[in-house]
């Protein structure tokens, strides 16, 4: 079975913004996952998170809308709706791992689907590492290209 990935909004935003540290790794990771047709399983929450970050960071409503629409059309992307069941699961994850609400939603999706959580959020990364596989974009990229996990 192919590895599935839950990509945190921080990675999509980082891949979008060349001024951010780590941009190249995030962009390369997403490109590599697309080439490999790797399943991306993310909460539907990713769409408003990305739109908000772009709108607030760039001040460009049209750009935020275009990028969000393009994100929603990525091949092999499955958007998981935040229904009551996922909200309750995210609540459990938030309580257990002391996470912020949106971070807990991504972690709950990764747990539900057994996917690797890729994030730039160090707090999220560290707090759920004992419950699921977490990677930074650079570590995930190294793992995909070499077949071996990078020491993190």
Protein Blocks (a to p, Z undefined) as FASTA:
>chain_A
ZZdddddfklmmmmmmmmbghklmmmmmmmmmmmnopacdddfklmmmmmmmmmmmnopa
klmmmmmmmmmmpghiacddddfklmmmmmmmmmmnopafklmmmmmmmmmnopacddfb
lklmmmmmmmpccddfklmmmmmmnopacdZZ
